[in-house]
Amino acid sequence: MKITRKSSQTVLTIALGAVALVAMLAVPAQAMGPTPEQLSAAGWTCFQPPIAPPTIVCANPGLGRPFPGNPDPSPAYTLLRFDLDGNPLGKVHLIREDLYAGQPCAQAGGPYLFNPRIGYYECFRT
């Protein structure tokens, strides 16, 4: 069988189309990410903070979560935020009060907001 330039282009086009299709189908599965239930099962601390609107926040098991009166508070936290149905909303980045130097929140461009209950400045990122 003789391979022509046109048949080579056809094979290449089909192969690239297949790769693109697989990539498009894989993206939604990755975008969903883990649920709070899956994270809890893997050792994460998931809780509903006492703020409005109600959400679920999950903290990495290696760092835990911020709490008032912590004798050894972490310099920063990055927490995952979900709605009450377990759909991902984004991340909350926290910087300890004594370390915040006025840097802007990456998502909104404004300053971090201070949460006096835990002593951290926070920035919500989608």
All heavy atoms as an XYZ file, in Angstrom:
941
protein
N       0.841     -1.168      0.000
C       0.000      0.000      0.000
C       0.885      1.230      0.000
O       1.784      1.357      0.819
C      -0.912     -0.029      1.226
C      -1.736      1.211      1.389
S      -2.716      1.049      2.885
C      -3.936      2.233      2.545
N       0.624      2.121     -0.897
C       1.404      3.332     -1.032
C       0.818      4.416     -0.133
O      -0.379      4.670     -0.158
C       1.384      3.787     -2.500
C       2.230      4.981     -2.752
C       2.221      5.333     -4.220
C       3.039      6.577     -4.451
N       2.991      7.012     -5.823
N       1.698      5.032      0.683
C       1.249      6.105      1.560
C       1.475      7.419      0.839
O       2.597      7.755      0.464
C       2.021      6.082      2.890
C       1.763      4.770      3.613
C       1.637      7.265      3.754
C       2.539      4.611      4.886
N       0.384      8.133      0.671
C       0.456      9.425     -0.005
C       0.453     10.535      1.028
O       0.148     10.326      2.201
C      -0.742      9.611     -0.958
O      -1.929      9.675     -0.161
C      -0.824      8.494     -1.962
N       0.761     11.710      0.577
C       0.756     12.879      1.450
C      -0.650     13.125      1.990
O      -0.834     13.425      3.154
C       1.271     14.089      0.682
C       1.310     15.343      1.515
C       1.848     16.503      0.704
N       1.747     17.707      1.487
C       2.688     18.585      1.619
N       3.830     18.400      0.977
N       2.525     19.646      2.352
N      -1.649     12.934      1.115
C      -3.030     13.158      1.530
C      -3.443     12.143      2.594
O      -4.081     12.493      3.584
C      -3.967     13.073      0.329
C      -5.393     13.410      0.689
C      -6.257     13.547     -0.535
C      -7.655     13.889     -0.086
N      -8.438     14.543     -1.027
N      -3.061     10.871      2.462
C      -3.438      9.874      3.467
C      -2.708     10.135      4.777
O      -3.249      9.917      5.855
C      -3.181      8.456      2.957
O      -1.806      8.231      2.755
N      -1.480     10.622      4.714
C      -0.742     10.974      5.929
C      -1.427     12.124      6.660
O      -1.552     12.108      7.886
C       0.694     11.380      5.603
O       1.411     10.287      5.087
N      -1.896     13.110      5.918
C      -2.603     14.238      6.520
C      -3.925     13.778      7.138
O      -4.305     14.233      8.217
C      -2.862     15.328      5.474
C      -1.611     16.084      5.077
C      -1.870     17.088      3.965
O      -2.824     16.971      3.211
N      -1.001     18.069      3.864
N      -4.607     12.865      6.489
C      -5.871     12.350      7.014
C      -5.637     11.611      8.325
O      -6.358     11.821      9.303
C      -6.544     11.415      5.981
O      -6.753     12.145      4.771
C      -7.859     10.885      6.491
N      -4.625     10.760      8.356
C      -4.304     10.019      9.576
C      -3.924     10.984     10.699
O      -4.376     10.839     11.840
C      -3.172      9.001      9.318
C      -2.647      8.414     10.610
C      -3.644      7.910      8.378
N      -3.135     11.994     10.389
C      -2.729     12.980     11.384
C      -3.934     13.758     11.903
O      -4.073     13.974     13.103
C      -1.691     13.936     10.794
C      -1.154     15.015     11.724
C      -0.495     14.389     12.947
C      -0.186     15.922     11.005
N      -4.830     14.151     11.017
C      -6.038     14.881     11.410
C      -6.910     14.038     12.332
O      -7.405     14.514     13.354
C      -6.843     15.317     10.168
O      -6.007     16.142      9.350
C      -8.093     16.073     10.558
N      -7.084     12.761     12.000
C      -7.888     11.862     12.835
C      -7.234     11.685     14.207
O      -7.900     11.725     15.236
C      -8.103     10.508     12.125
C      -9.019     10.701     10.912
C      -8.677      9.474     13.078
C      -9.114      9.504     10.005
N      -5.916     11.505     14.208
C      -5.207     11.322     15.475
C      -5.315     12.563     16.358
O      -5.587     12.462     17.560
C      -3.736     10.992     15.215
N      -5.137     13.749     15.781
C      -5.254     14.987     16.554
C      -6.679     15.186     17.061
O      -6.897     15.637     18.185
C      -4.808     16.182     15.722
C      -3.307     16.268     15.439
C      -2.988     17.423     14.508
C      -2.525     16.393     16.735
N      -7.649     14.828     16.235
C      -9.050     14.916     16.655
C      -9.339     13.999     17.830
O     -10.046     14.368     18.770
N      -8.784     12.804     17.796
C      -8.986     11.855     18.896
C      -8.349     12.372     20.184
O      -8.940     12.282     21.264
C      -8.410     10.490     18.519
N      -7.151     12.920     20.080
C      -6.479     13.478     21.254
C      -7.285     14.641     21.825
O      -7.482     14.745     23.037
C      -5.037     13.922     20.900
C      -4.424     14.750     22.016
C      -4.176     12.717     20.586
N      -7.797     15.511     20.960
C      -8.605     16.646     21.424
C      -9.876     16.169     22.108
O     -10.283     16.704     23.142
C      -8.936     17.564     20.250
N     -10.520     15.151     21.569
C     -11.742     14.622     22.160
C     -11.473     14.039     23.543
O     -12.203     14.309     24.493
C     -12.357     13.556     21.246
C     -13.634     12.900     21.749
C     -14.739     13.938     21.907
C     -14.071     11.796     20.808
N     -10.406     13.284     23.675
C     -10.059     12.706     24.971
C      -9.767     13.821     25.976
O     -10.204     13.763     27.125
C      -8.846     11.751     24.834
C      -8.283     11.372     26.193
C      -9.243     10.518     24.048
N      -9.066     14.856     25.549
C      -8.749     15.974     26.445
C     -10.019     16.698     26.887
O     -10.170     17.053     28.054
C      -7.793     16.947     25.757
N     -10.949     16.911     25.981
C     -12.197     17.597     26.327
C     -13.020     16.771     27.308
O     -13.640     17.304     28.219
C     -13.024     17.888     25.071
C     -12.468     18.996     24.227
S     -13.510     19.531     22.857
C     -14.201     18.052     22.214
N     -13.029     15.474     27.149
C     -13.797     14.618     28.039
C     -13.141     14.506     29.410
O     -13.823     14.327     30.417
C     -13.977     13.230     27.420
C     -14.836     13.181     26.154
C     -14.824     11.787     25.567
C     -16.251     13.640     26.430
N     -11.831     14.625     29.474
C     -11.114     14.497     30.745
C     -11.235     15.757     31.598
O     -11.243     15.681     32.811
C      -9.648     14.188     30.486
N     -11.349     16.924     30.995
C     -11.390     18.181     31.740
C     -12.560     18.253     32.709
O     -12.370     18.581     33.873
C     -11.363     19.392     30.782
C     -11.662     20.681     31.514
C     -10.010     19.466     30.104
N     -13.811     17.928     32.322
C     -14.885     18.006     33.300
C     -14.666     17.099     34.506
O     -14.987     17.467     35.624
C     -16.120     17.582     32.512
C     -15.810     17.921     31.102
C     -14.324     17.659     30.993
N     -14.096     15.950     34.327
C     -13.853     15.056     35.453
C     -12.847     15.678     36.415
O     -13.006     15.584     37.622
C     -13.356     13.708     34.951
N     -11.815     16.328     35.902
C     -10.832     16.978     36.765
C     -11.422     18.209     37.424
O     -11.118     18.510     38.560
C      -9.608     17.387     35.953
C      -8.748     16.224     35.540
C      -7.565     16.690     34.718
O      -7.637     17.703     34.025
N      -6.490     15.954     34.775
N     -12.285     18.952     36.725
C     -12.843     20.183     37.254
C     -13.711     19.918     38.473
O     -13.834     20.751     39.356
C     -13.641     20.905     36.176
N     -14.326     18.751     38.541
C     -15.179     18.428     39.673
C     -14.365     18.347     40.961
O     -14.780     18.841     41.974
C     -15.917     17.110     39.429
C     -16.983     17.191     38.356
S     -18.280     18.357     38.738
C     -18.998     17.599     40.179
N     -13.227     17.739     40.912
C     -12.378     17.628     42.080
C     -12.990     16.774     43.170
O     -14.063     16.213     43.015
N     -12.314     16.694     44.293
C     -12.816     15.878     45.399
C     -13.989     16.561     46.093
O     -14.126     17.783     46.061
C     -11.613     15.772     46.329
C     -10.831     17.008     46.055
C     -11.032     17.301     44.592
N     -14.800     15.779     46.755
C     -15.921     16.306     47.533
C     -15.490     16.421     48.996
O     -14.499     15.799     49.402
C     -17.129     15.364     47.441
O     -16.793     14.123     48.067
C     -17.562     15.134     45.993
N     -16.234     17.174     49.812
C     -15.904     17.224     51.239
C     -15.920     15.831     51.885
O     -15.087     15.545     52.755
C     -17.001     18.113     51.826
C     -17.396     18.997     50.692
C     -17.291     18.126     49.470
N     -16.826     14.968     51.443
C     -16.881     13.611     51.990
C     -15.605     12.841     51.677
O     -15.057     12.138     52.533
C     -18.101     12.852     51.450
C     -19.436     13.402     51.920
C     -19.888     14.654     51.160
O     -19.366     14.929     50.051
O     -20.737     15.374     51.690
N     -15.120     12.960     50.442
C     -13.886     12.279     50.060
C     -12.688     12.833     50.829
O     -11.816     12.078     51.261
C     -13.650     12.410     48.554
C     -14.653     11.649     47.713
C     -14.572     12.026     46.241
O     -14.241     13.158     45.890
N     -14.894     11.074     45.371
N     -12.653     14.155     50.989
C     -11.551     14.769     51.731
C     -11.577     14.335     53.195
O     -10.532     14.017     53.774
C     -11.616     16.293     51.611
C     -11.326     16.861     50.226
C     -11.610     18.355     50.187
C      -9.897     16.577     49.796
N     -12.764     14.316     53.804
C     -12.884     13.862     55.203
C     -12.390     12.432     55.355
O     -11.672     12.112     56.311
C     -14.335     13.960     55.670
O     -14.717     15.301     55.807
N     -12.752     11.578     54.395
C     -12.322     10.180     54.442
C     -10.800     10.060     54.316
O     -10.206      9.096     54.796
C     -13.013      9.374     53.343
N     -10.172     11.056     53.691
C      -8.717     11.044     53.510
C      -7.993     11.771     54.641
O      -6.790     12.016     54.551
C      -8.358     11.674     52.163
N      -8.721     12.155     55.699
C      -8.078     12.765     56.850
C      -8.162     14.274     56.944
O      -7.635     14.873     57.877
N      -8.795     14.926     55.963
C      -8.956     16.368     56.018
C      -9.994     16.708     57.081
O     -10.880     15.914     57.395
C      -9.415     16.914     54.676
C      -8.377     16.869     53.587
C      -7.711     15.774     53.126
C      -7.902     17.967     52.819
N      -6.852     16.127     52.114
C      -6.962     17.471     51.904
C      -8.203     19.320     52.806
C      -6.303     18.285     51.000
C      -7.549     20.136     51.889
C      -6.598     19.623     51.006
N      -9.915     17.931     57.623
C     -10.907     18.432     58.574
C     -11.878     19.318     57.807
O     -11.493     20.390     57.329
C     -10.227     19.255     59.694
O      -9.272     18.425     60.338
C     -11.238     19.765     60.687
N     -13.119     18.858     57.659
C     -14.139     19.640     56.953
C     -15.169     20.094     57.977
O     -15.599     19.314     58.832
C     -14.788     18.813     55.858
S     -13.642     18.372     54.523
N     -15.556     21.359     57.895
C     -16.468     21.934     58.876
C     -17.275     23.058     58.237
O     -16.943     23.541     57.163
C     -15.693     22.452     60.090
C     -14.658     23.502     59.754
C     -14.932     24.847     59.923
C     -13.409     23.140     59.265
C     -13.982     25.814     59.611
C     -12.456     24.092     58.949
C     -12.749     25.439     59.123
N     -18.320     23.466     58.926
C     -19.155     24.569     58.470
C     -18.845     25.769     59.361
O     -19.208     25.781     60.541
C     -20.624     24.200     58.550
C     -21.517     25.200     57.865
C     -22.967     24.725     57.812
O     -23.256     23.557     57.999
N     -23.863     25.643     57.564
N     -18.129     26.783     58.825
C     -17.775     27.925     59.660
C     -19.015     28.748     60.023
O     -19.999     28.745     59.282
C     -16.809     28.727     58.786
C     -17.015     28.253     57.406
C     -17.616     26.890     57.469
N     -18.953     29.461     61.147
C     -20.102     30.252     61.591
C     -20.206     31.602     60.880
O     -20.213     32.653     61.514
C     -19.823     30.424     63.088
C     -18.338     30.451     63.169
C     -17.868     29.490     62.104
N     -20.243     31.566     59.555
C     -20.366     32.793     58.771
C     -21.466     32.605     57.739
O     -21.863     31.485     57.436
C     -19.041     33.155     58.056
C     -18.601     31.997     57.139
C     -17.944     33.500     59.047
C     -17.448     32.331     56.231
N     -21.961     33.699     57.210
C     -22.959     33.639     56.138
C     -22.259     34.006     54.838
O     -21.356     34.826     54.836
C     -24.097     34.601     56.441
N     -22.640     33.441     53.735
C     -23.608     32.355     53.589
C     -22.995     31.034     54.054
O     -21.767     30.884     54.082
C     -23.887     32.325     52.088
C     -22.625     32.817     51.461
C     -22.065     33.833     52.446
N     -23.855     30.071     54.424
C     -23.338     28.789     54.898
C     -22.531     28.067     53.823
O     -22.952     27.982     52.676
C     -24.584     27.992     55.257
C     -25.754     28.851     54.982
C     -25.299     30.125     54.390
N     -21.367     27.589     54.206
C     -20.487     26.838     53.309
C     -19.825     25.719     54.106
O     -19.953     25.650     55.325
C     -19.382     27.724     52.708
O     -18.601     28.276     53.762
C     -19.946     28.849     51.853
N     -19.096     24.877     53.388
C     -18.260     23.853     54.007
C     -16.822     24.196     53.646
O     -16.520     24.498     52.490
C     -18.612     22.443     53.479
C     -20.059     22.095     53.817
C     -17.650     21.405     54.061
C     -20.564     20.850     53.110
N     -15.946     24.163     54.625
C     -14.533     24.469     54.407
C     -13.724     23.255     54.850
O     -14.005     22.655     55.882
C     -14.120     25.730     55.198
C     -12.645     26.022     55.023
C     -14.940     26.927     54.762
N     -12.729     22.891     54.043
C     -11.884     21.732     54.365
C     -10.431     22.167     54.513
O      -9.903     22.887     53.665
C     -12.007     20.663     53.285
S     -13.660     19.934     53.168
N      -9.820     21.702     55.602
C      -8.435     22.040     55.917
C      -7.552     20.809     55.753
O      -7.912     19.711     56.168
C      -8.345     22.556     57.351
N      -6.381     21.019     55.185
C      -5.394     19.974     54.946
C      -5.020     19.289     56.257
O      -4.778     19.955     57.263
C      -4.158     20.630     54.320
C      -3.084     19.661     53.957
O      -2.658     18.864     54.776
N      -2.632     19.732     52.734
N      -4.949     17.951     56.263
C      -4.626     17.245     57.504
C      -3.241     17.569     58.049
O      -2.987     17.438     59.237
C      -4.739     15.769     57.128
C      -4.609     15.719     55.650
C      -5.127     17.032     55.136
N      -2.341     18.020     57.204
C      -0.998     18.353     57.667
C      -0.945     19.640     58.465
O      -0.061     19.826     59.292
N      -1.886     20.557     58.225
C      -1.884     21.838     58.915
C      -3.042     21.998     59.888
O      -2.977     22.818     60.789
C      -1.952     22.992     57.896
C      -0.725     23.203     57.033
C      -0.971     24.310     56.028
C       0.471     23.560     57.902
N      -4.118     21.260     59.682
C      -5.298     21.463     60.504
C      -6.004     22.749     60.132
O      -5.825     23.272     59.039
N      -6.771     23.274     61.065
C      -7.529     24.496     60.798
C      -7.210     25.556     61.840
O      -6.787     25.237     62.954
C      -9.011     24.188     60.791
C      -9.530     23.736     62.135
C     -10.985     23.382     62.107
N     -11.789     24.473     62.622
C     -13.045     24.343     63.010
N     -13.658     23.185     62.918
N     -13.711     25.367     63.466
N      -7.407     26.819     61.481
C      -7.167     27.872     62.461
C      -8.259     27.863     63.535
O      -9.408     27.524     63.251
C      -7.228     29.144     61.626
C      -8.074     28.800     60.459
C      -7.841     27.343     60.194
N      -7.886     28.196     64.764
C      -8.881     28.304     65.822
C      -8.404     29.329     66.847
O      -7.196     29.552     67.012
C      -9.146     26.939     66.481
C      -7.948     26.286     67.100
C      -7.606     26.523     68.428
C      -7.142     25.425     66.356
C      -6.495     25.916     68.999
C      -6.040     24.814     66.925
C      -5.712     25.060     68.249
N      -9.348     29.985     67.521
C      -8.972     31.006     68.509
C      -8.119     30.411     69.625
O      -8.353     29.299     70.088
C     -10.323     31.472     69.065
C     -11.338     31.067     68.046
C     -10.787     29.839     67.388
N      -7.095     31.155     70.023
C      -6.257     30.736     71.126
C      -5.240     29.654     70.804
O      -4.645     29.074     71.714
N      -5.014     29.373     69.526
C      -4.038     28.356     69.142
C      -2.661     28.770     69.679
O      -2.161     29.844     69.350
C      -4.007     28.220     67.618
C      -3.090     27.126     67.121
O      -2.307     26.555     67.874
N      -3.181     26.831     65.847
N      -2.006     27.942     70.489
C      -0.697     28.306     71.041
C       0.426     28.284     70.001
O       1.475     28.888     70.210
C      -0.460     27.256     72.123
C      -1.275     26.078     71.690
C      -2.471     26.643     70.975
N       0.221     27.600     68.885
C       1.237     27.513     67.832
C       0.571     27.712     66.462
O       0.506     26.792     65.657
C       1.935     26.152     67.894
C       3.130     26.059     66.966
O       3.710     27.111     66.616
O       3.472     24.933     66.563
N       0.091     28.939     66.191
C      -0.653     29.166     64.950
C       0.243     29.122     63.714
O       1.377     29.587     63.729
C      -1.252     30.553     65.139
C      -0.308     31.239     66.075
C       0.226     30.152     66.977
N      -0.288     28.531     62.651
C       0.434     28.467     61.379
C       0.528     29.873     60.768
O      -0.386     30.685     60.942
C      -0.320     27.526     60.429
O       0.307     27.478     59.176
N       1.596     30.166     60.026
C       1.698     31.473     59.372
C       0.585     31.698     58.342
O       0.126     32.825     58.166
C       3.053     31.449     58.682
C       3.792     30.306     59.272
C       2.796     29.357     59.818
N       0.158     30.624     57.670
C      -0.864     30.754     56.625
C      -1.587     29.426     56.443
O      -1.067     28.366     56.813
C      -0.222     31.191     55.310
N      -2.768     29.521     55.894
C      -3.566     28.350     55.545
C      -4.159     28.566     54.165
O      -4.449     29.699     53.776
C      -4.751     28.167     56.502
C      -4.411     27.799     57.909
C      -4.239     28.773     58.886
C      -4.284     26.465     58.289
C      -3.959     28.431     60.193
C      -3.993     26.119     59.600
C      -3.834     27.105     60.546
O      -3.552     26.762     61.840
N      -4.366     27.484     53.451
C      -5.186     27.505     52.246
C      -6.243     26.430     52.444
O      -5.921     25.257     52.596
C      -4.361     27.242     50.977
O      -3.379     28.280     50.845
C      -5.250     27.262     49.740
N      -7.488     26.860     52.474
C      -8.615     25.977     52.724
C      -9.463     25.858     51.465
O      -9.563     26.816     50.692
C      -9.476     26.532     53.867
C      -8.727     26.935     55.144
C      -9.675     27.645     56.103
C      -8.121     25.723     55.797
N     -10.070     24.710     51.261
C     -10.980     24.526     50.134
C     -12.388     24.839     50.608
O     -12.805     24.396     51.683
C     -10.907     23.090     49.618
C      -9.536     22.618     49.138
C      -9.612     21.168     48.669
C      -9.024     23.512     48.028
N     -13.149     25.606     49.805
C     -14.514     25.997     50.176
C     -15.509     25.373     49.204
O     -15.294     25.380     47.998
C     -14.654     27.514     50.176
C     -16.030     27.973     50.656
C     -16.151     29.460     50.701
N     -15.477     29.951     51.897
C     -15.328     31.238     52.182
N     -15.788     32.156     51.364
N     -14.717     31.604     53.272
N     -16.609     24.844     49.765
C     -17.671     24.195     49.003
C     -19.020     24.771     49.416
O     -19.167     25.257     50.544
C     -17.695     22.687     49.302
C     -16.408     21.980     48.980
C     -15.372     21.925     49.896
C     -16.232     21.356     47.750
C     -14.191     21.261     49.613
C     -15.047     20.691     47.452
C     -14.026     20.651     48.386
N     -20.018     24.659     48.524
C     -21.370     24.982     48.954
C     -21.900     23.792     49.754
O     -21.226     22.770     49.888
C     -22.278     25.370     47.775
C     -22.567     24.239     46.805
O     -22.379     23.047     47.155
O     -23.003     24.539     45.682
N     -23.105     23.915     50.305
C     -23.626     22.853     51.166
C     -23.932     21.564     50.418
O     -24.085     20.514     51.030
C     -24.867     23.347     51.920
C     -24.598     24.464     52.928
C     -25.886     24.858     53.635
C     -23.526     24.075     53.928
N     -23.997     21.630     49.076
C     -24.203     20.427     48.274
C     -22.889     19.753     47.900
O     -22.871     18.740     47.216
C     -24.993     20.762     47.000
C     -26.421     21.166     47.301
O     -27.019     20.619     48.250
O     -26.943     22.049     46.582
N     -21.760     20.331     48.321
C     -20.449     19.744     48.036
C     -19.818     20.213     46.739
O     -18.798     19.684     46.329
N     -20.406     21.232     46.094
C     -19.837     21.771     44.858
C     -18.707     22.739     45.199
O     -18.865     23.601     46.069
C     -20.908     22.502     44.052
C     -22.031     21.588     43.653
O     -21.806     20.529     43.082
N     -23.262     21.960     43.984
N     -17.548     22.616     44.533
C     -16.414     23.484     44.856
C     -16.711     24.945     44.517
O     -17.258     25.251     43.459
C     -15.272     22.939     44.002
C     -15.901     22.082     42.964
C     -17.242     21.660     43.469
N     -16.338     25.842     45.434
C     -16.507     27.278     45.221
C     -15.172     27.977     45.007
O     -15.106     29.011     44.362
C     -17.214     27.913     46.423
C     -18.624     27.419     46.718
C     -19.140     28.028     48.021
C     -19.550     27.749     45.560
N     -14.112     27.435     45.580
C     -12.800     28.055     45.452
C     -11.952     27.775     46.671
O     -12.184     26.821     47.408
N     -10.974     28.643     46.886
C     -10.041     28.479     48.001
C     -10.064     29.736     48.860
O     -10.265     30.838     48.365
C      -8.615     28.265     47.485
C      -8.445     26.989     46.698
C      -7.037     26.851     46.191
C      -6.904     25.574     45.377
N      -5.550     25.409     44.854
N      -9.820     29.544     50.134
C      -9.661     30.656     51.067
C      -8.207     30.654     51.512
O      -7.702     29.641     51.994
C     -10.584     30.489     52.298
C     -10.378     31.645     53.267
C     -12.031     30.387     51.872
N      -7.529     31.769     51.294
C      -6.144     31.885     51.744
C      -6.135     32.766     52.982
O      -6.698     33.861     52.981
C      -5.256     32.483     50.654
C      -3.816     32.468     51.029
N      -3.095     33.604     51.265
C      -2.958     31.434     51.241
C      -1.859     33.277     51.591
N      -1.750     31.969     51.585
N      -5.521     32.281     54.049
C      -5.447     33.005     55.318
C      -4.001     33.350     55.636
O      -3.109     32.524     55.444
C      -6.001     32.148     56.455
C      -7.426     31.646     56.316
C      -7.756     30.670     57.439
C      -8.406     32.795     56.316
N      -3.783     34.575     56.104
C      -2.463     35.015     56.547
C      -2.601     35.500     57.988
O      -3.480     36.315     58.292
C      -1.907     36.163     55.671
C      -1.769     35.713     54.216
C      -0.558     36.648     56.211
C      -1.339     36.822     53.275
N      -1.736     35.004     58.852
C      -1.786     35.382     60.264
C      -1.674     36.901     60.414
O      -0.932     37.567     59.680
C      -0.667     34.673     61.022
C      -0.910     34.579     62.507
C       0.089     33.688     63.188
N       1.429     34.263     63.074
C       2.546     33.547     63.043
N       2.503     32.233     63.105
N       3.706     34.130     62.943
N      -2.408     37.448     61.377
C      -2.517     38.897     61.579
C      -1.166     39.589     61.654
O      -0.948     40.622     61.021
C      -3.310     39.153     62.861
C      -3.446     40.608     63.224
C      -4.218     40.812     64.511
O      -4.435     39.846     65.268
O      -4.602     41.959     64.756
N      -0.208     39.035     62.384
C       1.089     39.680     62.554
C       1.975     39.603     61.314
O       2.992     40.287     61.235
C       1.828     39.111     63.773
C       2.131     37.619     63.628
O       1.275     36.878     63.104
O       3.229     37.189     64.035
N       1.581     38.793     60.327
C       2.377     38.640     59.106
C       1.773     39.358     57.903
O       2.428     39.488     56.871
C       2.552     37.151     58.775
C       3.272     36.330     59.839
C       3.301     34.860     59.440
C       4.679     36.862     60.064
N       0.532     39.804     58.025
C      -0.106     40.492     56.898
C       0.506     41.875     56.736
O       0.612     42.644     57.689
C      -1.619     40.598     57.124
C      -2.332     41.288     55.999
C      -2.435     40.690     54.744
C      -2.893     42.542     56.168
C      -3.090     41.315     53.699
C      -3.557     43.171     55.125
C      -3.651     42.563     53.896
O      -4.291     43.191     52.869
N       0.916     42.177     55.497
C       1.595     43.450     55.226
C       0.866     44.267     54.166
O       1.482     45.015     53.427
C       3.029     43.180     54.807
N      -0.452     44.094     54.068
C      -1.227     44.895     53.126
C      -1.241     44.370     51.701
O      -1.733     45.038     50.804
N      -0.697     43.187     51.457
C      -0.692     42.651     50.098
C      -2.135     42.459     49.609
O      -3.017     42.162     50.388
C       0.117     41.359     49.982
C      -0.298     40.257     50.912
C       0.437     40.288     52.230
O       0.608     41.326     52.848
N       0.867     39.125     52.690
N      -2.367     42.655     48.314
C      -3.729     42.529     47.782
C      -4.152     41.073     47.634
O      -3.331     40.186     47.436
C      -3.641     43.212     46.421
C      -2.224     43.059     46.012
C      -1.421     43.090     47.292
N      -5.435     40.879     47.718
C      -6.026     39.571     47.445
C      -5.882     39.311     45.954
O      -6.305     40.127     45.134
C      -7.496     39.582     47.873
S      -8.398     38.086     47.476
N      -5.275     38.212     45.594
C      -4.973     37.930     44.185
C      -6.215     37.943     43.304
O      -6.173     38.405     42.179
C      -4.258     36.590     44.067
N      -7.339     37.422     43.790
C      -8.539     37.315     42.961
C      -9.213     38.671     42.768
O      -9.508     39.071     41.664
C      -9.529     36.335     43.600
C     -10.684     35.969     42.709
C     -10.285     35.051     41.573
O      -9.353     34.288     41.698
N     -10.969     35.135     40.478
N      -9.468     39.385     43.870
C     -10.243     40.614     43.801
C      -9.379     41.851     43.615
O      -9.874     42.891     43.207
C     -11.084     40.753     45.066
N      -8.099     41.763     43.947
C      -7.220     42.915     43.823
C      -7.286     43.847     45.014
O      -6.458     44.714     45.175
N      -8.286     43.703     45.869
C      -8.407     44.516     47.070
C      -7.639     43.888     48.212
O      -6.964     42.874     48.047
N      -7.749     44.490     49.389
C      -7.034     43.933     50.533
C      -7.692     42.658     51.046
O      -8.858     42.385     50.764
C      -7.151     45.043     51.585
C      -8.419     45.745     51.231
C      -8.520     45.669     49.726
N      -6.936     41.885     51.794
C      -7.497     40.754     52.530
C      -8.447     41.337     53.577
O      -8.278     42.480     54.014
C      -6.389     39.983     53.245
C      -5.600     39.018     52.401
C      -4.866     39.438     51.305
C      -5.565     37.674     52.725
C      -4.117     38.540     50.552
C      -4.819     36.764     51.982
C      -4.109     37.216     50.899
O      -3.373     36.331     50.160
N      -9.419     40.564     54.008
C     -10.345     40.993     55.052
C      -9.968     40.330     56.362
O      -9.697     39.127     56.401
C     -11.779     40.632     54.667
C     -12.286     41.228     53.350
C     -13.669     40.695     53.027
C     -12.290     42.746     53.431
N      -9.974     41.118     57.439
C      -9.571     40.574     58.737
C     -10.719     39.818     59.379
O     -11.854     40.278     59.417
C      -9.106     41.700     59.665
C      -8.599     41.193     60.986
C      -7.499     40.354     61.045
C      -9.222     41.539     62.160
C      -7.015     39.880     62.257
C      -8.753     41.076     63.375
C      -7.654     40.251     63.426
N     -10.416     38.626     59.893
C     -11.380     37.814     60.634
C     -10.909     37.792     62.093
O     -10.012     37.029     62.444
C     -11.448     36.400     60.061
C     -12.460     35.531     60.747
O     -12.823     35.771     61.896
N     -12.911     34.503     60.059
N     -11.483     38.646     62.941
C     -11.000     38.747     64.315
C     -11.248     37.492     65.154
O     -10.556     37.271     66.150
C     -11.785     39.938     64.880
C     -13.006     40.043     64.042
C     -12.611     39.545     62.683
N     -12.206     36.655     64.764
C     -12.480     35.427     65.532
C     -11.268     34.502     65.570
O     -11.035     33.813     66.555
C     -13.677     34.678     64.942
C     -15.014     35.333     65.216
C     -16.150     34.437     64.712
N     -16.040     34.152     63.294
C     -16.694     34.804     62.342
N     -17.522     35.759     62.638
N     -16.527     34.478     61.086
N     -10.519     34.466     64.453
C      -9.377     33.553     64.383
C      -8.034     34.273     64.279
O      -6.988     33.633     64.318
C      -9.538     32.554     63.199
C      -9.708     33.291     61.877
C     -10.691     31.600     63.468
C      -9.723     32.414     60.655
N      -8.049     35.606     64.096
C      -6.806     36.361     64.032
C      -6.053     36.241     62.714
O      -4.834     36.341     62.688
N      -6.787     36.023     61.632
C      -6.182     35.895     60.306
C      -6.861     36.840     59.321
O      -8.059     37.104     59.434
C      -6.327     34.461     59.773
C      -5.348     33.490     60.374
C      -5.586     32.923     61.625
C      -4.182     33.145     59.709
C      -4.695     32.038     62.185
C      -3.291     32.255     60.273
C      -3.541     31.708     61.501
O      -2.644     30.831     62.049
N      -6.070     37.302     58.356
C      -6.626     38.016     57.209
C      -6.956     36.959     56.164
O      -6.208     36.016     55.984
C      -5.607     39.014     56.655
C      -5.533     40.291     57.481
C      -4.701     40.377     58.587
C      -6.313     41.389     57.142
C      -4.645     41.532     59.341
C      -6.254     42.564     57.899
C      -5.423     42.617     58.989
O      -5.371     43.752     59.736
N      -8.081     37.135     55.485
C      -8.491     36.102     54.523
C      -8.817     36.691     53.158
O      -9.243     37.823     53.026
C      -9.653     35.284     55.056
C     -10.927     36.029     55.289
C     -11.989     35.122     55.883
O     -11.777     34.572     56.967
O     -13.038     34.983     55.231
N      -8.583     35.855     52.155
C      -8.830     36.193     50.754
C      -9.509     34.992     50.124
O      -9.005     33.866     50.216
C      -7.511     36.484     50.056
S      -7.602     36.576     48.255
N     -10.659     35.214     49.488
C     -11.355     34.143     48.799
C     -10.962     34.165     47.331
O     -11.015     35.203     46.685
C     -12.874     34.307     48.943
C     -13.647     33.254     48.202
C     -13.583     31.921     48.587
C     -14.426     33.601     47.113
C     -14.292     30.954     47.892
C     -15.131     32.623     46.429
C     -15.067     31.311     46.818
N     -10.543     32.995     46.826
C     -10.126     32.869     45.418
C     -10.981     31.820     44.742
O     -11.145     30.727     45.256
C      -8.661     32.446     45.332
C      -7.719     33.375     46.022
C      -6.330     32.811     46.060
N      -5.429     33.721     46.748
C      -4.197     33.444     47.070
N      -3.688     32.276     46.769
N      -3.449     34.316     47.695
N     -11.533     32.158     43.579
C     -12.344     31.181     42.855
C     -11.496     30.343     41.955
O     -10.363     30.607     41.700
C     -13.426     31.872     42.014
O     -12.816     32.851     41.163
C     -14.440     32.532     42.909
